[in-house]
Amino acid sequence: MLRRLARISDTDGFIRTAAIDHPENYRILFDPDLSRVTFEEVVESKLELITAMSAHASSLLLDPVTALGQAIITGAAPGDVGILSGVEDLYYTPDDSPVGFATELKIKPGWRPAQLAALGVDAAKLVVFYRADAQDAAAEHAHAVVAEVAAECHALHLPLVVEPLWYPLPGESLDDPAVRARRTASVIASAASFRQAGADIMKVEFPVCLATEDGREGADSACAALAEGIDGPWVLLSAGVTFDGFAEQMTYGARHGASGFMAGRAIWGDGVGRHDADRRAAGAAVACERLDRLTEILHAEGARRAWVPVAADRAAAEVPEDWYLGLSQGE
């Protein structure tokens, strides 16, 4: 598993992932009427961004429908850049869901850890819509599915990234300080519980809203609590904020032990849509500049390595001469 962790990280041990696995919420940037958005134009757009961003990211988070296979066969995703892919099956329901997708956890048919490993993918990712204050059958199901997928991944020496996403209930608004407090508590608690369920890396939302006074005052303590509960590598997702907003979040996160980021629209959102070639190229260039800026933040704030190499003088003791025999037994 360490080899795969190394492939999604850079040489400093930071995970710098350009996430472009977005489904309908990518297509809607072309046209609100999704029936008018073609498969071909989405593939073309993603390949342009992947080609540009590959030189500025340690890894790419790609979907199997419009990006992963196409990026491999075209060389847009070069061999020295890691690849992750999500195994969740997302159902677009913009009319009756506060997050735009159905919150029930399902695995994409035909796209489980075994398929990822067979294709040389370096890590699996699993989105879980979850509220820590909803201890019901759905919560039990979510933890059971995460544990099941983690077991499949670990049998294949494949790291699992789990991404819990909080969602509001009817009548809740983040304008309400009480709702913001519930969200913060849920982000912290869910990260810890899914880590315990088998996740190797947690991909988390920033726990507070920096645009509010209570959020800014509590950002350091919330990030510290998040790191303590996870007790392992974690990265931030951008969750639709602006790039400047995400850069500020990343500053807090790196300061408190985040190992990097797996971010999407905050990085490349300005360059996606039915634009002319010049504007698309300019958008891709901006995305690369933003990836470099986030890397600078990781270094400046002393981010934590996602994994730590063993010193050369400990190699023989840590990896004895018969170490490989256990691999055939699933150890």
VOPAGU-2260 file (C-alpha; in pm, 1 decimal, decimal comma):
REM VOPAGU-2260
SITE   aa  ch    i         X         Y         Z
SITE  MET   A    0       0,0       0,0       0,0
SITE  LEU   A    1     288,8     236,6      67,3
SITE  ARG   A    2     387,5     224,8    -298,3
SITE  ARG   A    3      42,0     345,7    -398,0
SITE  LEU   A    4      45,3     614,9    -130,8
SITE  ALA   A    5     377,2     732,0    -274,2
SITE  ARG   A    6     228,0     748,8    -623,4
SITE  ILE   A    7     -57,5     978,1    -520,1
SITE  SER   A    8     181,4    1195,0    -314,2
SITE  ASP   A    9     469,4    1415,1    -421,2
SITE  THR   A   10     830,6    1362,1    -315,4
SITE  ASP   A   11     768,6    1567,8      -0,1
SITE  GLY   A   12     488,5    1333,9     103,7
SITE  PHE   A   13     206,8    1579,3      28,5
SITE  ILE   A   14    -110,6    1476,2    -152,0
SITE  ARG   A   15    -184,1    1738,4    -419,4
SITE  THR   A   16    -480,9    1599,7    -608,8
SITE  ALA   A   17    -664,5    1775,7    -889,8
SITE  ALA   A   18   -1018,0    1637,6    -862,5
SITE  ILE   A   19   -1207,4    1628,7   -1190,3
SITE  ASP   A   20   -1439,3    1334,1   -1133,7
SITE  HIS   A   21   -1747,2    1556,5   -1114,8
SITE  PRO   A   22   -2057,4    1417,0   -1292,9
SITE  GLU   A   23   -2366,1    1631,4   -1364,5
SITE  ASN   A   24   -2228,3    1927,0   -1168,4
SITE  TYR   A   25   -1951,1    1944,2   -1431,2
SITE  ARG   A   26   -2187,3    1917,4   -1725,8
SITE  ILE   A   27   -2414,7    2190,7   -1591,0
SITE  LEU   A   28   -2130,5    2439,6   -1642,3
SITE  PHE   A   29   -2190,9    2390,4   -2015,3
SITE  ASP   A   30   -2569,7    2417,3   -2016,7
SITE  PRO   A   31   -2841,4    2410,6   -1747,3
SITE  ASP   A   32   -3028,0    2171,3   -1976,1
SITE  LEU   A   33   -2811,4    1861,9   -1939,7
SITE  SER   A   34   -2979,1    1698,3   -2237,6
SITE  ARG   A   35   -2793,4    1949,6   -2456,2
SITE  VAL   A   36   -2449,7    1857,7   -2318,5
SITE  THR   A   37   -2273,9    1585,1   -2514,1
SITE  PHE   A   38   -2047,1    1314,2   -2384,0
SITE  GLU   A   39   -1784,1    1415,8   -2639,2
SITE  GLU   A   40   -1757,3    1779,1   -2526,5
SITE  VAL   A   41   -1725,8    1678,9   -2161,3
SITE  VAL   A   42   -1447,0    1434,2   -2245,4
SITE  GLU   A   43   -1267,8    1697,1   -2454,8
SITE  SER   A   44   -1293,7    1955,4   -2177,3
SITE  LYS   A   45   -1169,0    1722,2   -1906,5
SITE  LEU   A   46    -878,5    1602,5   -2117,4
SITE  GLU   A   47    -765,8    1960,4   -2178,5
SITE  LEU   A   48    -760,9    2030,4   -1805,6
SITE  ILE   A   49    -604,3    1697,5   -1713,6
SITE  THR   A   50    -323,6    1751,3   -1966,0
SITE  ALA   A   51    -246,0    2093,1   -1818,9
SITE  MET   A   52    -287,7    2010,0   -1449,9
SITE  SER   A   53     -88,5    1684,7   -1456,8
SITE  ALA   A   54     237,2    1879,9   -1443,7
SITE  HIS   A   55     122,5    2066,9   -1131,1
SITE  ALA   A   56     -42,6    1789,8    -926,4
SITE  SER   A   57      82,6    1474,8    -760,4
SITE  SER   A   58    -233,7    1287,1    -857,3
SITE  LEU   A   59    -565,5    1309,3   -1038,0
SITE  LEU   A   60    -910,7    1208,2    -915,6
SITE  LEU   A   61   -1090,2    1081,1   -1227,2
SITE  ASP   A   62   -1431,1     930,8   -1294,5
SITE  PRO   A   63   -1459,2     612,4   -1503,5
SITE  VAL   A   64   -1723,4     756,5   -1739,1
SITE  THR   A   65   -1571,0    1070,3   -1889,5
SITE  ALA   A   66   -1211,1    1090,3   -1770,8
SITE  LEU   A   67   -1014,4     791,5   -1644,9
SITE  GLY   A   68    -995,5     562,6   -1946,8
SITE  GLN   A   69    -973,4     854,6   -2186,5
SITE  ALA   A   70    -688,7    1016,7   -1988,8
SITE  ILE   A   71    -491,1     693,1   -1986,8
SITE  ILE   A   72    -520,8     605,3   -2356,0
SITE  THR   A   73    -440,5     959,3   -2469,1
SITE  GLY   A   74    -149,8    1005,1   -2228,6
SITE  ALA   A   75    -317,9    1309,6   -2073,0
SITE  ALA   A   76    -252,1    1140,8   -1738,5
SITE  PRO   A   77     119,5    1054,6   -1757,5
SITE  GLY   A   78     270,2     755,7   -1582,0
SITE  ASP   A   79     439,3     961,8   -1312,0
SITE  VAL   A   80     110,5    1104,8   -1182,9
SITE  GLY   A   81    -107,8     899,4    -949,5
SITE  ILE   A   82    -471,5     821,2   -1022,8
SITE  LEU   A   83    -764,1     788,4    -783,6
SITE  SER   A   84   -1123,8     706,5    -869,1
SITE  GLY   A   85   -1451,2     710,8    -677,9
SITE  VAL   A   86   -1651,9     391,3    -640,3
SITE  GLU   A   87   -1972,5     561,2    -522,9
SITE  ASP   A   88   -2277,9     576,0    -747,6
SITE  LEU   A   89   -2420,9     929,0    -740,7
SITE  TYR   A   90   -2780,4     996,1    -843,3
SITE  TYR   A   91   -2845,9    1352,1    -960,0
SITE  THR   A   92   -3166,0    1478,1    -795,1
SITE  PRO   A   93   -3151,7    1860,3    -803,0
SITE  ASP   A   94   -3523,3    1908,5    -742,3
SITE  ASP   A   95   -3556,7    1719,4    -414,3
SITE  SER   A   96   -3211,1    1716,3    -257,5
SITE  PRO   A   97   -3034,8    1998,5     -72,3
SITE  VAL   A   98   -2701,9    1877,1    -212,3
SITE  GLY   A   99   -2817,0    1798,5    -566,2
SITE  PHE   A  100   -2765,9    1424,5    -525,3
SITE  ALA   A  101   -2950,5    1144,4    -349,7
SITE  THR   A  102   -2793,3    1086,0      -9,0
SITE  GLU   A  103   -2829,2     705,2      -7,5
SITE  LEU   A  104   -2491,4     531,3     -27,5
SITE  LYS   A  105   -2452,0     295,5    -323,5
SITE  ILE   A  106   -2151,9     150,6    -507,4
SITE  LYS   A  107   -2122,0     202,8    -881,4
SITE  PRO   A  108   -2201,3    -125,5   -1062,3
SITE  GLY   A  109   -1892,7    -284,0   -1214,6
SITE  TRP   A  110   -1657,4     -36,8   -1045,5
SITE  ARG   A  111   -1535,7    -187,1    -721,2
SITE  PRO   A  112   -1181,1    -196,4    -577,9
SITE  ALA   A  113   -1091,3    -508,8    -776,6
SITE  GLN   A  114   -1157,5    -330,1   -1105,8
SITE  LEU   A  115    -954,7     -27,7    -995,1
SITE  ALA   A  116    -659,0    -239,5    -888,7
SITE  ALA   A  117    -667,8    -440,6   -1211,7
SITE  LEU   A  118    -641,6    -118,2   -1413,6
SITE  GLY   A  119    -351,6      19,4   -1211,2
SITE  VAL   A  120    -549,8     285,3   -1023,9
SITE  ASP   A  121    -362,7     389,1    -710,1
SITE  ALA   A  122    -645,2     456,8    -463,3
SITE  ALA   A  123   -1021,9     427,1    -428,4
SITE  LYS   A  124   -1244,6     708,5    -306,0
SITE  LEU   A  125   -1589,4     677,0    -149,7
SITE  VAL   A  126   -1833,2     965,9     -95,8
SITE  VAL   A  127   -2069,5     926,2     199,4
SITE  PHE   A  128   -2348,9    1178,2     259,3
SITE  TYR   A  129   -2367,0    1168,6     636,6
SITE  ARG   A  130   -2477,0    1347,7     950,6
SITE  ALA   A  131   -2322,9    1236,3    1276,3
SITE  ASP   A  132   -2637,7    1341,7    1464,4
SITE  ALA   A  133   -2855,1    1101,3    1262,7
SITE  GLN   A  134   -2779,5     772,1    1432,8
SITE  ASP   A  135   -3024,8     560,5    1237,9
SITE  ALA   A  136   -3027,7     268,0     996,5
SITE  ALA   A  137   -2875,8     483,7     722,5
SITE  ALA   A  138   -2581,5     569,3     947,1
SITE  GLU   A  139   -2525,7     204,1    1032,0
SITE  HIS   A  140   -2547,8     117,5     662,5
SITE  ALA   A  141   -2289,8     382,8     575,3
SITE  HIS   A  142   -2036,6     249,4     824,0
SITE  ALA   A  143   -2101,0    -107,2     713,0
SITE  VAL   A  144   -2043,2     -16,5     347,8
SITE  VAL   A  145   -1724,3     173,3     430,4
SITE  ALA   A  146   -1594,8    -124,0     630,1
SITE  GLU   A  147   -1682,1    -359,6     343,6
SITE  VAL   A  148   -1512,0    -145,7      79,7
SITE  ALA   A  149   -1211,2     -94,5     307,3
SITE  ALA   A  150   -1174,0    -470,9     346,8
SITE  GLU   A  151   -1185,5    -515,5     -32,2
SITE  CYS   A  152    -927,6    -240,0     -79,3
SITE  HIS   A  153    -691,2    -370,9     185,0
SITE  ALA   A  154    -700,1    -723,3      44,3
SITE  LEU   A  155    -567,8    -562,1    -275,1
SITE  HIS   A  156    -323,0    -329,7     -92,1
SITE  LEU   A  157    -525,9     -38,3    -228,3
SITE  PRO   A  158    -565,7     275,4     -13,1
SITE  LEU   A  159    -919,7     393,4      54,3
SITE  VAL   A  160   -1010,3     762,5      72,4
SITE  VAL   A  161   -1343,2     831,5     243,7
SITE  GLU   A  162   -1523,5    1162,2     186,3
SITE  PRO   A  163   -1809,1    1227,4     431,8
SITE  LEU   A  164   -2031,7    1515,7     324,9
SITE  TRP   A  165   -2268,0    1687,9     567,8
SITE  TYR   A  166   -2608,2    1790,1     433,1
SITE  PRO   A  167   -2885,1    2010,3     576,8
SITE  LEU   A  168   -3224,8    1880,2     676,7
SITE  PRO   A  169   -3543,0    2056,7     561,3
SITE  GLY   A  170   -3569,8    2394,3     731,6
SITE  GLU   A  171   -3201,5    2414,9     824,3
SITE  SER   A  172   -2985,1    2703,4     707,1
SITE  LEU   A  173   -2619,1    2773,7     764,3
SITE  ASP   A  174   -2723,2    3131,7     841,4
SITE  ASP   A  175   -2828,8    2988,2    1179,7
SITE  PRO   A  176   -2536,2    2963,1    1427,8
SITE  ALA   A  177   -2691,1    2650,8    1582,5
SITE  VAL   A  178   -2694,7    2477,5    1244,5
SITE  ARG   A  179   -2334,8    2579,6    1181,1
SITE  ALA   A  180   -2238,9    2431,8    1518,6
SITE  ARG   A  181   -2413,5    2103,5    1432,8
SITE  ARG   A  182   -2231,6    2091,8    1101,2
SITE  THR   A  183   -1892,9    2150,8    1267,9
SITE  ALA   A  184   -1956,6    1874,3    1520,1
SITE  SER   A  185   -2066,2    1638,4    1242,2
SITE  VAL   A  186   -1762,9    1706,9    1020,6
SITE  ILE   A  187   -1528,2    1632,0    1311,2
SITE  ALA   A  188   -1714,9    1325,9    1437,3
SITE  SER   A  189   -1775,4    1167,6    1096,6
SITE  ALA   A  190   -1408,9    1201,1    1000,3
SITE  ALA   A  191   -1309,3    1012,5    1314,3
SITE  SER   A  192   -1574,5     741,2    1282,5
SITE  PHE   A  193   -1508,0     661,3     916,0
SITE  ARG   A  194   -1135,8     654,7     981,8
SITE  GLN   A  195   -1208,8     391,2    1246,3
SITE  ALA   A  196   -1430,3     205,6     998,3
SITE  GLY   A  197   -1129,8     146,0     772,4
SITE  ALA   A  198   -1045,4     459,7     574,7
SITE  ASP   A  199    -675,1     514,2     509,6
SITE  ILE   A  200    -710,9     881,2     414,4
SITE  MET   A  201    -992,9    1115,2     507,4
SITE  LYS   A  202   -1107,7    1372,1     253,0
SITE  VAL   A  203   -1291,9    1630,0     459,0
SITE  GLU   A  204   -1487,3    1952,5     435,8
SITE  PHE   A  205   -1349,4    2252,0     619,0
SITE  PRO   A  206   -1522,5    2229,4     958,0
SITE  VAL   A  207   -1633,4    2592,8     995,0
SITE  CYS   A  208   -1754,3    2881,6     779,5
SITE  LEU   A  209   -1478,3    3142,7     768,6
SITE  ALA   A  210   -1721,9    3406,5     645,0
SITE  THR   A  211   -1882,4    3417,7     990,9
SITE  GLU   A  212   -1737,0    3558,3    1311,8
SITE  ASP   A  213   -1788,9    3238,5    1509,0
SITE  GLY   A  214   -1632,2    3035,1    1229,9
SITE  ARG   A  215   -1319,5    3244,1    1207,3
SITE  GLU   A  216   -1278,5    3245,7    1585,6
SITE  GLY   A  217   -1318,4    2868,3    1604,6
SITE  ALA   A  218   -1122,6    2765,4    1294,4
SITE  ASP   A  219    -799,4    2672,4    1470,5
SITE  SER   A  220    -964,7    2471,3    1745,4
SITE  ALA   A  221   -1197,2    2294,9    1500,2
SITE  CYS   A  222    -907,7    2196,0    1273,6
SITE  ALA   A  223    -708,8    2075,4    1574,2
SITE  ALA   A  224   -1003,8    1862,3    1689,1
SITE  LEU   A  225   -1044,2    1727,0    1336,9
SITE  ALA   A  226    -679,4    1622,0    1321,0
SITE  GLU   A  227    -688,7    1463,0    1667,1
SITE  GLY   A  228    -998,0    1258,8    1584,9
SITE  ILE   A  229    -866,3    1130,3    1253,2
SITE  ASP   A  230    -522,1    1032,7    1384,1
SITE  GLY   A  231    -393,6     972,1    1032,9
SITE  PRO   A  232    -359,1    1144,9     696,3
SITE  TRP   A  233    -634,2    1382,3     589,3
SITE  VAL   A  234    -685,0    1627,7     306,3
SITE  LEU   A  235    -928,0    1910,3     238,7
SITE  LEU   A  236   -1187,8    1927,4     -36,9
SITE  SER   A  237   -1297,7    2260,7    -177,0
SITE  ALA   A  238   -1677,7    2208,5    -155,8
SITE  GLY   A  239   -1764,1    2477,9    -409,5
SITE  VAL   A  240   -1593,1    2772,7    -237,5
SITE  THR   A  241   -1392,9    3027,2    -433,5
SITE  PHE   A  242   -1022,3    2968,5    -479,7
SITE  ASP   A  243    -932,3    3249,0    -239,5
SITE  GLY   A  244   -1165,1    3097,8      17,8
SITE  PHE   A  245   -1013,1    2754,9     -28,4
SITE  ALA   A  246    -658,1    2889,8      -5,3
SITE  GLU   A  247    -747,1    3038,4     333,7
SITE  GLN   A  248    -902,6    2709,4     445,3
SITE  MET   A  249    -590,7    2526,7     329,2
SITE  THR   A  250    -374,6    2758,0     537,1
SITE  TYR   A  251    -561,6    2658,4     853,2
SITE  GLY   A  252    -571,3    2292,0     753,6
SITE  ALA   A  253    -199,9    2262,5     676,1
SITE  ARG   A  254    -117,9    2441,6    1000,9
SITE  HIS   A  255    -301,1    2168,7    1190,5
SITE  GLY   A  256    -167,5    1862,8    1011,6
SITE  ALA   A  257    -352,1    1825,3     682,5
SITE  SER   A  258    -143,4    1631,8     430,9
SITE  GLY   A  259    -275,9    1812,5     124,9
SITE  PHE   A  260    -587,4    1862,7     -80,5
SITE  MET   A  261    -820,4    1693,1    -326,7
SITE  ALA   A  262    -993,9    1989,4    -483,5
SITE  GLY   A  263   -1195,8    2056,1    -796,1
SITE  ARG   A  264   -1408,4    2355,0    -894,5
SITE  ALA   A  265   -1214,9    2604,8    -682,9
SITE  ILE   A  266    -916,4    2521,0    -902,2
SITE  TRP   A  267   -1055,2    2472,7   -1253,8
SITE  GLY   A  268   -1410,4    2611,9   -1239,8
SITE  ASP   A  269   -1330,7    2930,4   -1431,9
SITE  GLY   A  270   -1219,3    2739,6   -1739,9
SITE  VAL   A  271   -1511,4    2500,6   -1789,5
SITE  GLY   A  272   -1798,5    2566,1   -2025,8
SITE  ARG   A  273   -1869,4    2643,1   -2389,3
SITE  HIS   A  274   -1580,7    2884,8   -2428,4
SITE  ASP   A  275   -1350,0    2955,6   -2718,9
SITE  ALA   A  276   -1003,7    2799,7   -2730,1
SITE  ASP   A  277    -829,3    3104,7   -2586,1
SITE  ARG   A  278   -1054,9    3124,3   -2283,5
SITE  ARG   A  279   -1025,7    2750,3   -2219,9
SITE  ALA   A  280    -646,8    2773,6   -2237,5
SITE  ALA   A  281    -648,7    3070,7   -2002,3
SITE  GLY   A  282    -868,8    2878,9   -1759,1
SITE  ALA   A  283    -632,1    2583,0   -1765,2
SITE  ALA   A  284    -336,5    2813,9   -1700,4
SITE  VAL   A  285    -514,5    2966,5   -1401,0
SITE  ALA   A  286    -587,3    2616,8   -1268,0
SITE  CYS   A  287    -216,3    2534,2   -1281,7
SITE  GLU   A  288    -125,6    2857,5   -1103,2
SITE  ARG   A  289    -376,3    2774,4    -829,8
SITE  LEU   A  290    -234,0    2426,2    -782,9
SITE  ASP   A  291     110,8    2578,5    -741,7
SITE  ARG   A  292     -21,9    2830,6    -490,8
SITE  LEU   A  293    -176,4    2553,8    -279,4
SITE  THR   A  294     155,0    2369,0    -286,5
SITE  GLU   A  295     327,5    2679,9    -154,0
SITE  ILE   A  296      78,7    2691,3     133,3
SITE  LEU   A  297     152,2    2329,8     227,3
SITE  HIS   A  298     521,2    2408,7     254,1
SITE  ALA   A  299     476,5    2742,5     426,9
SITE  GLU   A  300     246,0    2603,4     695,5
SITE  GLY   A  301     446,0    2286,8     760,8
SITE  ALA   A  302     186,7    2036,5     642,1
SITE  ARG   A  303     213,5    1677,4     759,9
SITE  ARG   A  304     342,6    1404,4     529,6
SITE  ALA   A  305      81,4    1151,4     420,6
SITE  TRP   A  306     337,1     880,3     484,0
SITE  VAL   A  307     689,3     871,8     626,1
SITE  PRO   A  308     963,0     663,0     460,6
SITE  VAL   A  309    1164,3     426,9     679,5
SITE  ALA   A  310    1528,2     526,3     724,2
SITE  ALA   A  311    1771,4     321,3     514,7
SITE  ASP   A  312    1943,9     182,0     823,9
SITE  ARG   A  313    1607,9      35,7     938,5
SITE  ALA   A  314    1510,0    -120,8     605,1
SITE  ALA   A  315    1647,6    -469,4     674,6
SITE  ALA   A  316    1477,4    -486,1    1013,2
SITE  GLU   A  317    1144,6    -353,4     888,0
SITE  VAL   A  318    1138,1    -570,5     574,4
SITE  PRO   A  319    1296,7    -910,4     649,1
SITE  GLU   A  320    1404,2   -1150,9     377,8
SITE  ASP   A  321    1077,9   -1349,2     377,9
SITE  TRP   A  322     843,4   -1046,2     386,3
SITE  TYR   A  323     686,2   -1119,4      49,2
SITE  LEU   A  324     554,9   -1460,6     153,8
SITE  GLY   A  325     275,0   -1297,5     351,1
SITE  LEU   A  326     141,1   -1120,7      45,1
SITE  SER   A  327       8,3   -1444,1    -103,3
SITE  GLN   A  328    -190,9   -1496,8     218,1
SITE  GLY   A  329    -358,1   -1159,7     197,7
SITE  GLU   A  330    -153,6   -1011,0     481,1
